[in-house]
Amino acid sequence: MAHLLAKLRGAKFSEIRKALKADAAKHDEQGLHLEYVWRNADSQEEVYFIFRSDNLSRARQFIRDTHNAARKADPSVNLPEIIFLE
């Protein structure tokens, strides 16, 4: 089973949870299912979250397209680091 582990720095936990909830339907359409969201106990503005992926290739393309569009709209956008796991 494939997963995506994301780390986002400089973010408020409550805002990230809210954004992930708002994007849940879009993620589901892409076969991404949010499993957990954590805040780093030693760094309050560092958030980790993990998705289960139905199709890792599709997930990679979705992330690539989404991040490219976000950078095009705002070159200084704060995007998570993504690690793809099998």
PyMOL Python script that loads the backbone (N, CA, C, O; Angstrom):
from pymol import cmd

cmd.read_pdbstr("""\
ATOM      1  N   MET A   1       0.851  -1.177   0.000  1.00  0.00           N
ATOM      2  CA  MET A   1       0.000   0.000   0.000  1.00  0.00           C
ATOM      3  C   MET A   1       0.893   1.236   0.000  1.00  0.00           C
ATOM      4  O   MET A   1       1.848   1.312   0.773  1.00  0.00           O
ATOM      5  N   ALA A   2       0.593   2.185  -0.846  1.00  0.00           N
ATOM      6  CA  ALA A   2       1.393   3.404  -0.981  1.00  0.00           C
ATOM      7  C   ALA A   2       0.851   4.506  -0.073  1.00  0.00           C
ATOM      8  O   ALA A   2      -0.346   4.582   0.205  1.00  0.00           O
ATOM      9  N   HIS A   3       1.766   5.350   0.375  1.00  0.00           N
ATOM     10  CA  HIS A   3       1.417   6.495   1.209  1.00  0.00           C
ATOM     11  C   HIS A   3       2.215   7.708   0.768  1.00  0.00           C
ATOM     12  O   HIS A   3       3.251   7.585   0.114  1.00  0.00           O
ATOM     13  N   LEU A   4       1.719   8.883   1.136  1.00  0.00           N
ATOM     14  CA  LEU A   4       2.437  10.132   0.961  1.00  0.00           C
ATOM     15  C   LEU A   4       2.578  10.758   2.329  1.00  0.00           C
ATOM     16  O   LEU A   4       1.588  10.972   3.028  1.00  0.00           O
ATOM     17  N   LEU A   5       3.808  11.051   2.712  1.00  0.00           N
ATOM     18  CA  LEU A   5       4.084  11.730   3.974  1.00  0.00           C
ATOM     19  C   LEU A   5       4.460  13.160   3.643  1.00  0.00           C
ATOM     20  O   LEU A   5       5.363  13.396   2.839  1.00  0.00           O
ATOM     21  N   ALA A   6       3.780  14.112   4.252  1.00  0.00           N
ATOM     22  CA  ALA A   6       4.018  15.518   3.972  1.00  0.00           C
ATOM     23  C   ALA A   6       4.481  16.238   5.226  1.00  0.00           C
ATOM     24  O   ALA A   6       4.000  15.973   6.328  1.00  0.00           O
ATOM     25  N   LYS A   7       5.428  17.159   5.040  1.00  0.00           N
ATOM     26  CA  LYS A   7       5.899  18.012   6.127  1.00  0.00           C
ATOM     27  C   LYS A   7       5.775  19.450   5.659  1.00  0.00           C
ATOM     28  O   LYS A   7       6.256  19.810   4.584  1.00  0.00           O
ATOM     29  N   LEU A   8       5.126  20.265   6.473  1.00  0.00           N
ATOM     30  CA  LEU A   8       4.939  21.673   6.146  1.00  0.00           C
ATOM     31  C   LEU A   8       5.431  22.504   7.321  1.00  0.00           C
ATOM     32  O   LEU A   8       4.961  22.349   8.449  1.00  0.00           O
ATOM     33  N   ARG A   9       6.371  23.377   7.046  1.00  0.00           N
ATOM     34  CA  ARG A   9       6.918  24.267   8.083  1.00  0.00           C
ATOM     35  C   ARG A   9       6.290  25.649   7.952  1.00  0.00           C
ATOM     36  O   ARG A   9       5.833  26.047   6.880  1.00  0.00           O
ATOM     37  N   GLY A  10       6.278  26.368   9.070  1.00  0.00           N
ATOM     38  CA  GLY A  10       5.762  27.729   9.060  1.00  0.00           C
ATOM     39  C   GLY A  10       4.257  27.784   8.884  1.00  0.00           C
ATOM     40  O   GLY A  10       3.728  28.704   8.260  1.00  0.00           O
ATOM     41  N   ALA A  11       3.580  26.807   9.428  1.00  0.00           N
ATOM     42  CA  ALA A  11       2.129  26.719   9.262  1.00  0.00           C
ATOM     43  C   ALA A  11       1.447  26.490  10.607  1.00  0.00           C
ATOM     44  O   ALA A  11       2.000  25.849  11.500  1.00  0.00           O
ATOM     45  N   LYS A  12       0.255  27.019  10.730  1.00  0.00           N
ATOM     46  CA  LYS A  12      -0.528  26.781  11.942  1.00  0.00           C
ATOM     47  C   LYS A  12      -1.311  25.490  11.780  1.00  0.00           C
ATOM     48  O   LYS A  12      -1.953  25.262  10.755  1.00  0.00           O
ATOM     49  N   PHE A  13      -1.252  24.660  12.789  1.00  0.00           N
ATOM     50  CA  PHE A  13      -1.904  23.358  12.782  1.00  0.00           C
ATOM     51  C   PHE A  13      -3.384  23.486  12.436  1.00  0.00           C
ATOM     52  O   PHE A  13      -3.888  22.749  11.588  1.00  0.00           O
ATOM     53  N   SER A  14      -4.075  24.405  13.079  1.00  0.00           N
ATOM     54  CA  SER A  14      -5.522  24.549  12.855  1.00  0.00           C
ATOM     55  C   SER A  14      -5.833  24.939  11.406  1.00  0.00           C
ATOM     56  O   SER A  14      -6.826  24.480  10.841  1.00  0.00           O
ATOM     57  N   GLU A  15      -4.998  25.775  10.810  1.00  0.00           N
ATOM     58  CA  GLU A  15      -5.226  26.184   9.424  1.00  0.00           C
ATOM     59  C   GLU A  15      -4.987  25.025   8.451  1.00  0.00           C
ATOM     60  O   GLU A  15      -5.704  24.881   7.461  1.00  0.00           O
ATOM     61  N   ILE A  16      -3.986  24.211   8.736  1.00  0.00           N
ATOM     62  CA  ILE A  16      -3.694  23.067   7.870  1.00  0.00           C
ATOM     63  C   ILE A  16      -4.824  22.052   7.950  1.00  0.00           C
ATOM     64  O   ILE A  16      -5.270  21.542   6.922  1.00  0.00           O
ATOM     65  N   ARG A  17      -5.291  21.755   9.152  1.00  0.00           N
ATOM     66  CA  ARG A  17      -6.419  20.819   9.300  1.00  0.00           C
ATOM     67  C   ARG A  17      -7.646  21.330   8.550  1.00  0.00           C
ATOM     68  O   ARG A  17      -8.347  20.561   7.893  1.00  0.00           O
ATOM     69  N   LYS A  18      -7.894  22.618   8.653  1.00  0.00           N
ATOM     70  CA  LYS A  18      -9.044  23.228   7.975  1.00  0.00           C
ATOM     71  C   LYS A  18      -8.890  23.107   6.447  1.00  0.00           C
ATOM     72  O   LYS A  18      -9.847  22.761   5.754  1.00  0.00           O
ATOM     73  N   ALA A  19      -7.699  23.388   5.932  1.00  0.00           N
ATOM     74  CA  ALA A  19      -7.450  23.305   4.490  1.00  0.00           C
ATOM     75  C   ALA A  19      -7.574  21.867   3.998  1.00  0.00           C
ATOM     76  O   ALA A  19      -8.149  21.622   2.937  1.00  0.00           O
ATOM     77  N   LEU A  20      -7.042  20.920   4.758  1.00  0.00           N
ATOM     78  CA  LEU A  20      -7.141  19.515   4.367  1.00  0.00           C
ATOM     79  C   LEU A  20      -8.599  19.051   4.346  1.00  0.00           C
ATOM     80  O   LEU A  20      -9.005  18.292   3.466  1.00  0.00           O
ATOM     81  N   LYS A  21      -9.367  19.506   5.310  1.00  0.00           N
ATOM     82  CA  LYS A  21     -10.792  19.154   5.337  1.00  0.00           C
ATOM     83  C   LYS A  21     -11.514  19.751   4.134  1.00  0.00           C
ATOM     84  O   LYS A  21     -12.346  19.084   3.519  1.00  0.00           O
ATOM     85  N   ALA A  22     -11.205  20.998   3.794  1.00  0.00           N
ATOM     86  CA  ALA A  22     -11.837  21.663   2.658  1.00  0.00           C
ATOM     87  C   ALA A  22     -11.487  20.985   1.336  1.00  0.00           C
ATOM     88  O   ALA A  22     -12.292  20.986   0.405  1.00  0.00           O
ATOM     89  N   ASP A  23     -10.289  20.407   1.251  1.00  0.00           N
ATOM     90  CA  ASP A  23      -9.826  19.756   0.021  1.00  0.00           C
ATOM     91  C   ASP A  23     -10.098  18.255  -0.019  1.00  0.00           C
ATOM     92  O   ASP A  23      -9.674  17.579  -0.957  1.00  0.00           O
ATOM     93  N   ALA A  24     -10.792  17.728   0.971  1.00  0.00           N
ATOM     94  CA  ALA A  24     -10.994  16.281   1.081  1.00  0.00           C
ATOM     95  C   ALA A  24     -11.653  15.675  -0.158  1.00  0.00           C
ATOM     96  O   ALA A  24     -11.225  14.617  -0.618  1.00  0.00           O
ATOM     97  N   ALA A  25     -12.664  16.306  -0.697  1.00  0.00           N
ATOM     98  CA  ALA A  25     -13.353  15.758  -1.881  1.00  0.00           C
ATOM     99  C   ALA A  25     -12.415  15.718  -3.085  1.00  0.00           C
ATOM    100  O   ALA A  25     -12.402  14.741  -3.834  1.00  0.00           O
ATOM    101  N   LYS A  26     -11.631  16.778  -3.271  1.00  0.00           N
ATOM    102  CA  LYS A  26     -10.673  16.827  -4.375  1.00  0.00           C
ATOM    103  C   LYS A  26      -9.613  15.729  -4.202  1.00  0.00           C
ATOM    104  O   LYS A  26      -9.225  15.078  -5.172  1.00  0.00           O
ATOM    105  N   HIS A  27      -9.150  15.531  -2.968  1.00  0.00           N
ATOM    106  CA  HIS A  27      -8.165  14.474  -2.700  1.00  0.00           C
ATOM    107  C   HIS A  27      -8.768  13.098  -2.964  1.00  0.00           C
ATOM    108  O   HIS A  27      -8.124  12.240  -3.568  1.00  0.00           O
ATOM    109  N   ASP A  28      -9.990  12.889  -2.516  1.00  0.00           N
ATOM    110  CA  ASP A  28     -10.661  11.596  -2.742  1.00  0.00           C
ATOM    111  C   ASP A  28     -10.764  11.277  -4.229  1.00  0.00           C
ATOM    112  O   ASP A  28     -10.544  10.137  -4.640  1.00  0.00           O
ATOM    113  N   GLU A  29     -11.097  12.286  -5.038  1.00  0.00           N
ATOM    114  CA  GLU A  29     -11.195  12.089  -6.490  1.00  0.00           C
ATOM    115  C   GLU A  29      -9.874  11.593  -7.081  1.00  0.00           C
ATOM    116  O   GLU A  29      -9.860  10.890  -8.092  1.00  0.00           O
ATOM    117  N   GLN A  30      -8.774  11.964  -6.442  1.00  0.00           N
ATOM    118  CA  GLN A  30      -7.442  11.582  -6.919  1.00  0.00           C
ATOM    119  C   GLN A  30      -6.919  10.317  -6.233  1.00  0.00           C
ATOM    120  O   GLN A  30      -5.774   9.920  -6.444  1.00  0.00           O
ATOM    121  N   GLY A  31      -7.758   9.694  -5.420  1.00  0.00           N
ATOM    122  CA  GLY A  31      -7.355   8.469  -4.741  1.00  0.00           C
ATOM    123  C   GLY A  31      -6.454   8.704  -3.547  1.00  0.00           C
ATOM    124  O   GLY A  31      -5.696   7.819  -3.150  1.00  0.00           O
ATOM    125  N   LEU A  32      -6.534   9.892  -2.974  1.00  0.00           N
ATOM    126  CA  LEU A  32      -5.749  10.231  -1.782  1.00  0.00           C
ATOM    127  C   LEU A  32      -6.677  10.312  -0.581  1.00  0.00           C
ATOM    128  O   LEU A  32      -7.680  11.027  -0.601  1.00  0.00           O
ATOM    129  N   HIS A  33      -6.333   9.577   0.453  1.00  0.00           N
ATOM    130  CA  HIS A  33      -7.188   9.474   1.631  1.00  0.00           C
ATOM    131  C   HIS A  33      -6.375   9.873   2.857  1.00  0.00           C
ATOM    132  O   HIS A  33      -5.450   9.165   3.255  1.00  0.00           O
ATOM    133  N   LEU A  34      -6.726  11.008   3.451  1.00  0.00           N
ATOM    134  CA  LEU A  34      -6.018  11.516   4.618  1.00  0.00           C
ATOM    135  C   LEU A  34      -6.194  10.553   5.780  1.00  0.00           C
ATOM    136  O   LEU A  34      -7.316  10.176   6.120  1.00  0.00           O
ATOM    137  N   GLU A  35      -5.089  10.158   6.384  1.00  0.00           N
ATOM    138  CA  GLU A  35      -5.149   9.239   7.515  1.00  0.00           C
ATOM    139  C   GLU A  35      -4.844   9.917   8.843  1.00  0.00           C
ATOM    140  O   GLU A  35      -5.554   9.697   9.824  1.00  0.00           O
ATOM    141  N   TYR A  36      -3.798  10.740   8.891  1.00  0.00           N
ATOM    142  CA  TYR A  36      -3.397  11.380  10.145  1.00  0.00           C
ATOM    143  C   TYR A  36      -2.829  12.761   9.875  1.00  0.00           C
ATOM    144  O   TYR A  36      -2.289  13.032   8.803  1.00  0.00           O
ATOM    145  N   VAL A  37      -2.962  13.625  10.869  1.00  0.00           N
ATOM    146  CA  VAL A  37      -2.331  14.937  10.869  1.00  0.00           C
ATOM    147  C   VAL A  37      -1.710  15.118  12.250  1.00  0.00           C
ATOM    148  O   VAL A  37      -2.362  14.895  13.269  1.00  0.00           O
ATOM    149  N   TRP A  38      -0.433  15.528  12.270  1.00  0.00           N
ATOM    150  CA  TRP A  38       0.266  15.733  13.534  1.00  0.00           C
ATOM    151  C   TRP A  38       0.929  17.102  13.556  1.00  0.00           C
ATOM    152  O   TRP A  38       1.266  17.671  12.517  1.00  0.00           O
ATOM    153  N   ARG A  39       1.105  17.614  14.771  1.00  0.00           N
ATOM    154  CA  ARG A  39       1.912  18.812  14.985  1.00  0.00           C
ATOM    155  C   ARG A  39       3.181  18.354  15.684  1.00  0.00           C
ATOM    156  O   ARG A  39       3.126  17.544  16.609  1.00  0.00           O
ATOM    157  N   ASN A  40       4.317  18.868  15.246  1.00  0.00           N
ATOM    158  CA  ASN A  40       5.584  18.545  15.874  1.00  0.00           C
ATOM    159  C   ASN A  40       5.565  19.098  17.302  1.00  0.00           C
ATOM    160  O   ASN A  40       5.376  20.298  17.499  1.00  0.00           O
ATOM    161  N   ALA A  41       5.757  18.243  18.279  1.00  0.00           N
ATOM    162  CA  ALA A  41       5.720  18.656  19.684  1.00  0.00           C
ATOM    163  C   ALA A  41       6.843  19.629  20.019  1.00  0.00           C
ATOM    164  O   ALA A  41       6.715  20.420  20.954  1.00  0.00           O
ATOM    165  N   ASP A  42       7.932  19.581  19.274  1.00  0.00           N
ATOM    166  CA  ASP A  42       9.079  20.452  19.551  1.00  0.00           C
ATOM    167  C   ASP A  42       9.112  21.702  18.676  1.00  0.00           C
ATOM    168  O   ASP A  42       9.929  22.595  18.899  1.00  0.00           O
ATOM    169  N   SER A  43       8.244  21.768  17.699  1.00  0.00           N
ATOM    170  CA  SER A  43       8.181  22.918  16.791  1.00  0.00           C
ATOM    171  C   SER A  43       6.722  23.116  16.407  1.00  0.00           C
ATOM    172  O   SER A  43       6.226  22.468  15.485  1.00  0.00           O
ATOM    173  N   GLN A  44       6.045  23.998  17.101  1.00  0.00           N
ATOM    174  CA  GLN A  44       4.600  24.170  16.953  1.00  0.00           C
ATOM    175  C   GLN A  44       4.148  24.572  15.549  1.00  0.00           C
ATOM    176  O   GLN A  44       2.981  24.381  15.205  1.00  0.00           O
ATOM    177  N   GLU A  45       5.037  25.120  14.741  1.00  0.00           N
ATOM    178  CA  GLU A  45       4.659  25.518  13.389  1.00  0.00           C
ATOM    179  C   GLU A  45       5.200  24.556  12.338  1.00  0.00           C
ATOM    180  O   GLU A  45       5.514  24.950  11.215  1.00  0.00           O
ATOM    181  N   GLU A  46       5.301  23.299  12.723  1.00  0.00           N
ATOM    182  CA  GLU A  46       5.686  22.243  11.789  1.00  0.00           C
ATOM    183  C   GLU A  46       4.609  21.160  11.867  1.00  0.00           C
ATOM    184  O   GLU A  46       4.355  20.589  12.928  1.00  0.00           O
ATOM    185  N   VAL A  47       3.988  20.896  10.726  1.00  0.00           N
ATOM    186  CA  VAL A  47       2.862  19.967  10.654  1.00  0.00           C
ATOM    187  C   VAL A  47       3.218  18.822   9.713  1.00  0.00           C
ATOM    188  O   VAL A  47       3.799  19.028   8.647  1.00  0.00           O
ATOM    189  N   TYR A  48       2.858  17.618  10.128  1.00  0.00           N
ATOM    190  CA  TYR A  48       3.037  16.420   9.303  1.00  0.00           C
ATOM    191  C   TYR A  48       1.667  15.827   9.036  1.00  0.00           C
ATOM    192  O   TYR A  48       0.785  15.862   9.894  1.00  0.00           O
ATOM    193  N   PHE A  49       1.494  15.279   7.833  1.00  0.00           N
ATOM    194  CA  PHE A  49       0.255  14.555   7.552  1.00  0.00           C
ATOM    195  C   PHE A  49       0.562  13.448   6.562  1.00  0.00           C
ATOM    196  O   PHE A  49       1.526  13.507   5.798  1.00  0.00           O
ATOM    197  N   ILE A  50      -0.298  12.431   6.604  1.00  0.00           N
ATOM    198  CA  ILE A  50      -0.076  11.274   5.752  1.00  0.00           C
ATOM    199  C   ILE A  50      -1.364  10.903   5.034  1.00  0.00           C
ATOM    200  O   ILE A  50      -2.448  10.875   5.617  1.00  0.00           O
ATOM    201  N   PHE A  51      -1.203  10.618   3.741  1.00  0.00           N
ATOM    202  CA  PHE A  51      -2.297  10.139   2.908  1.00  0.00           C
ATOM    203  C   PHE A  51      -2.019   8.701   2.494  1.00  0.00           C
ATOM    204  O   PHE A  51      -0.869   8.330   2.260  1.00  0.00           O
ATOM    205  N   ARG A  52      -3.049   7.908   2.406  1.00  0.00           N
ATOM    206  CA  ARG A  52      -2.985   6.608   1.734  1.00  0.00           C
ATOM    207  C   ARG A  52      -3.324   6.880   0.277  1.00  0.00           C
ATOM    208  O   ARG A  52      -4.214   7.677  -0.020  1.00  0.00           O
ATOM    209  N   SER A  53      -2.618   6.220  -0.628  1.00  0.00           N
ATOM    210  CA  SER A  53      -2.825   6.461  -2.048  1.00  0.00           C
ATOM    211  C   SER A  53      -3.277   5.187  -2.746  1.00  0.00           C
ATOM    212  O   SER A  53      -2.684   4.124  -2.564  1.00  0.00           O
ATOM    213  N   ASP A  54      -4.340   5.306  -3.551  1.00  0.00           N
ATOM    214  CA  ASP A  54      -4.810   4.178  -4.355  1.00  0.00           C
ATOM    215  C   ASP A  54      -3.899   3.926  -5.552  1.00  0.00           C
ATOM    216  O   ASP A  54      -3.812   2.806  -6.055  1.00  0.00           O
ATOM    217  N   ASN A  55      -3.215   4.989  -6.005  1.00  0.00           N
ATOM    218  CA  ASN A  55      -2.388   4.891  -7.201  1.00  0.00           C
ATOM    219  C   ASN A  55      -1.253   5.899  -7.072  1.00  0.00           C
ATOM    220  O   ASN A  55      -1.472   7.103  -7.208  1.00  0.00           O
ATOM    221  N   LEU A  56      -0.052   5.417  -6.812  1.00  0.00           N
ATOM    222  CA  LEU A  56       1.082   6.299  -6.545  1.00  0.00           C
ATOM    223  C   LEU A  56       1.446   7.162  -7.757  1.00  0.00           C
ATOM    224  O   LEU A  56       1.798   8.330  -7.591  1.00  0.00           O
ATOM    225  N   SER A  57       1.369   6.620  -8.948  1.00  0.00           N
ATOM    226  CA  SER A  57       1.674   7.408 -10.156  1.00  0.00           C
ATOM    227  C   SER A  57       0.695   8.567 -10.302  1.00  0.00           C
ATOM    228  O   SER A  57       1.091   9.694 -10.600  1.00  0.00           O
ATOM    229  N   ARG A  58      -0.562   8.284 -10.092  1.00  0.00           N
ATOM    230  CA  ARG A  58      -1.595   9.321 -10.170  1.00  0.00           C
ATOM    231  C   ARG A  58      -1.379  10.380  -9.086  1.00  0.00           C
ATOM    232  O   ARG A  58      -1.545  11.575  -9.332  1.00  0.00           O
ATOM    233  N   ALA A  59      -1.011   9.931  -7.893  1.00  0.00           N
ATOM    234  CA  ALA A  59      -0.751  10.856  -6.789  1.00  0.00           C
ATOM    235  C   ALA A  59       0.430  11.766  -7.111  1.00  0.00           C
ATOM    236  O   ALA A  59       0.370  12.971  -6.865  1.00  0.00           O
ATOM    237  N   ARG A  60       1.497  11.200  -7.658  1.00  0.00           N
ATOM    238  CA  ARG A  60       2.670  12.010  -8.037  1.00  0.00           C
ATOM    239  C   ARG A  60       2.281  13.102  -9.034  1.00  0.00           C
ATOM    240  O   ARG A  60       2.679  14.258  -8.888  1.00  0.00           O
ATOM    241  N   GLN A  61       1.506  12.729 -10.037  1.00  0.00           N
ATOM    242  CA  GLN A  61       1.104  13.697 -11.054  1.00  0.00           C
ATOM    243  C   GLN A  61       0.210  14.771 -10.462  1.00  0.00           C
ATOM    244  O   GLN A  61       0.363  15.950 -10.782  1.00  0.00           O
ATOM    245  N   PHE A  62      -0.713  14.383  -9.609  1.00  0.00           N
ATOM    246  CA  PHE A  62      -1.607  15.345  -8.964  1.00  0.00           C
ATOM    247  C   PHE A  62      -0.811  16.338  -8.123  1.00  0.00           C
ATOM    248  O   PHE A  62      -1.050  17.544  -8.195  1.00  0.00           O
ATOM    249  N   ILE A  63       0.121  15.845  -7.338  1.00  0.00           N
ATOM    250  CA  ILE A  63       0.946  16.714  -6.495  1.00  0.00           C
ATOM    251  C   ILE A  63       1.787  17.637  -7.372  1.00  0.00           C
ATOM    252  O   ILE A  63       1.866  18.838  -7.116  1.00  0.00           O
ATOM    253  N   ARG A  64       2.405  17.085  -8.391  1.00  0.00           N
ATOM    254  CA  ARG A  64       3.241  17.888  -9.296  1.00  0.00           C
ATOM    255  C   ARG A  64       2.405  19.010  -9.934  1.00  0.00           C
ATOM    256  O   ARG A  64       2.822  20.168  -9.939  1.00  0.00           O
ATOM    257  N   ASP A  65       1.233  18.666 -10.467  1.00  0.00           N
ATOM    258  CA  ASP A  65       0.371  19.660 -11.119  1.00  0.00           C
ATOM    259  C   ASP A  65      -0.120  20.714 -10.119  1.00  0.00           C
ATOM    260  O   ASP A  65      -0.115  21.909 -10.417  1.00  0.00           O
ATOM    261  N   THR A  66      -0.537  20.271  -8.952  1.00  0.00           N
ATOM    262  CA  THR A  66      -1.050  21.181  -7.928  1.00  0.00           C
ATOM    263  C   THR A  66       0.033  22.142  -7.458  1.00  0.00           C
ATOM    264  O   THR A  66      -0.211  23.342  -7.332  1.00  0.00           O
ATOM    265  N   HIS A  67       1.220  21.623  -7.199  1.00  0.00           N
ATOM    266  CA  HIS A  67       2.315  22.470  -6.727  1.00  0.00           C
ATOM    267  C   HIS A  67       2.787  23.431  -7.813  1.00  0.00           C
ATOM    268  O   HIS A  67       3.106  24.584  -7.523  1.00  0.00           O
ATOM    269  N   ASN A  68       2.834  22.966  -9.063  1.00  0.00           N
ATOM    270  CA  ASN A  68       3.221  23.853 -10.167  1.00  0.00           C
ATOM    271  C   ASN A  68       2.231  25.005 -10.321  1.00  0.00           C
ATOM    272  O   ASN A  68       2.635  26.151 -10.516  1.00  0.00           O
ATOM    273  N   ALA A  69       0.940  24.702 -10.235  1.00  0.00           N
ATOM    274  CA  ALA A  69      -0.087  25.744 -10.345  1.00  0.00           C
ATOM    275  C   ALA A  69       0.020  26.737  -9.187  1.00  0.00           C
ATOM    276  O   ALA A  69      -0.131  27.943  -9.382  1.00  0.00           O
ATOM    277  N   ALA A  70       0.279  26.230  -7.989  1.00  0.00           N
ATOM    278  CA  ALA A  70       0.416  27.103  -6.823  1.00  0.00           C
ATOM    279  C   ALA A  70       1.637  28.013  -6.957  1.00  0.00           C
ATOM    280  O   ALA A  70       1.571  29.194  -6.617  1.00  0.00           O
ATOM    281  N   ARG A  71       2.752  27.468  -7.452  1.00  0.00           N
ATOM    282  CA  ARG A  71       3.962  28.280  -7.649  1.00  0.00           C
ATOM    283  C   ARG A  71       3.767  29.318  -8.750  1.00  0.00           C
ATOM    284  O   ARG A  71       4.311  30.420  -8.678  1.00  0.00           O
ATOM    285  N   LYS A  72       2.998  28.963  -9.756  1.00  0.00           N
ATOM    286  CA  LYS A  72       2.727  29.908 -10.838  1.00  0.00           C
ATOM    287  C   LYS A  72       1.909  31.090 -10.312  1.00  0.00           C
ATOM    288  O   LYS A  72       2.154  32.239 -10.681  1.00  0.00           O
ATOM    289  N   ALA A  73       0.943  30.796  -9.452  1.00  0.00           N
ATOM    290  CA  ALA A  73       0.094  31.838  -8.878  1.00  0.00           C
ATOM    291  C   ALA A  73       0.850  32.684  -7.854  1.00  0.00           C
ATOM    292  O   ALA A  73       0.614  33.886  -7.735  1.00  0.00           O
ATOM    293  N   ASP A  74       1.767  32.039  -7.112  1.00  0.00           N
ATOM    294  CA  ASP A  74       2.534  32.743  -6.070  1.00  0.00           C
ATOM    295  C   ASP A  74       3.883  32.048  -5.912  1.00  0.00           C
ATOM    296  O   ASP A  74       3.966  31.011  -5.254  1.00  0.00           O
ATOM    297  N   PRO A  75       4.926  32.594  -6.499  1.00  0.00           N
ATOM    298  CA  PRO A  75       6.241  31.950  -6.445  1.00  0.00           C
ATOM    299  C   PRO A  75       6.784  31.734  -5.035  1.00  0.00           C
ATOM    300  O   PRO A  75       7.669  30.901  -4.842  1.00  0.00           O
ATOM    301  N   SER A  76       6.275  32.459  -4.057  1.00  0.00           N
ATOM    302  CA  SER A  76       6.759  32.294  -2.686  1.00  0.00           C
ATOM    303  C   SER A  76       5.818  31.450  -1.819  1.00  0.00           C
ATOM    304  O   SER A  76       5.923  31.464  -0.592  1.00  0.00           O
ATOM    305  N   VAL A  77       4.909  30.725  -2.452  1.00  0.00           N
ATOM    306  CA  VAL A  77       3.937  29.912  -1.713  1.00  0.00           C
ATOM    307  C   VAL A  77       4.656  28.877  -0.839  1.00  0.00           C
ATOM    308  O   VAL A  77       5.681  28.321  -1.234  1.00  0.00           O
ATOM    309  N   ASN A  78       4.112  28.634   0.335  1.00  0.00           N
ATOM    310  CA  ASN A  78       4.658  27.655   1.273  1.00  0.00           C
ATOM    311  C   ASN A  78       4.008  26.303   0.974  1.00  0.00           C
ATOM    312  O   ASN A  78       2.837  26.090   1.289  1.00  0.00           O
ATOM    313  N   LEU A  79       4.765  25.398   0.371  1.00  0.00           N
ATOM    314  CA  LEU A  79       4.246  24.078   0.006  1.00  0.00           C
ATOM    315  C   LEU A  79       4.905  23.005   0.852  1.00  0.00           C
ATOM    316  O   LEU A  79       6.054  23.158   1.265  1.00  0.00           O
ATOM    317  N   PRO A  80       4.190  21.922   1.113  1.00  0.00           N
ATOM    318  CA  PRO A  80       4.787  20.847   1.907  1.00  0.00           C
ATOM    319  C   PRO A  80       5.837  20.074   1.120  1.00  0.00           C
ATOM    320  O   PRO A  80       5.780  19.966  -0.105  1.00  0.00           O
ATOM    321  N   GLU A  81       6.792  19.546   1.864  1.00  0.00           N
ATOM    322  CA  GLU A  81       7.712  18.564   1.309  1.00  0.00           C
ATOM    323  C   GLU A  81       6.972  17.244   1.308  1.00  0.00           C
ATOM    324  O   GLU A  81       6.352  16.883   2.308  1.00  0.00           O
ATOM    325  N   ILE A  82       7.023  16.518   0.205  1.00  0.00           N
ATOM    326  CA  ILE A  82       6.293  15.255   0.062  1.00  0.00           C
ATOM    327  C   ILE A  82       7.283  14.113  -0.114  1.00  0.00           C
ATOM    328  O   ILE A  82       8.224  14.201  -0.903  1.00  0.00           O
ATOM    329  N   ILE A  83       7.055  13.047   0.631  1.00  0.00           N
ATOM    330  CA  ILE A  83       7.817  11.813   0.471  1.00  0.00           C
ATOM    331  C   ILE A  83       6.808  10.733   0.071  1.00  0.00           C
ATOM    332  O   ILE A  83       5.788  10.545   0.734  1.00  0.00           O
ATOM    333  N   PHE A  84       7.108  10.034  -1.016  1.00  0.00           N
ATOM    334  CA  PHE A  84       6.240   8.967  -1.510  1.00  0.00           C
ATOM    335  C   PHE A  84       6.765   7.637  -0.948  1.00  0.00           C
ATOM    336  O   PHE A  84       7.943   7.313  -1.095  1.00  0.00           O
ATOM    337  N   LEU A  85       5.884   6.885  -0.314  1.00  0.00           N
ATOM    338  CA  LEU A  85       6.269   5.645   0.372  1.00  0.00           C
ATOM    339  C   LEU A  85       5.538   4.435  -0.191  1.00  0.00           C
ATOM    340  O   LEU A  85       4.352   4.508  -0.513  1.00  0.00           O
ATOM    341  N   GLU A  86       6.253   3.322  -0.306  1.00  0.00           N
ATOM    342  CA  GLU A  86       5.621   2.066  -0.721  1.00  0.00           C
ATOM    343  C   GLU A  86       5.808   1.039   0.370  1.00  0.00           C
ATOM    344  O   GLU A  86       5.353  -0.097   0.233  1.00  0.00           O
TER     345      GLU A  86
END
""", "prot")
cmd.dss("prot")
cmd.show_as("cartoon", "prot")
cmd.util.cbc("prot")
cmd.orient("prot")
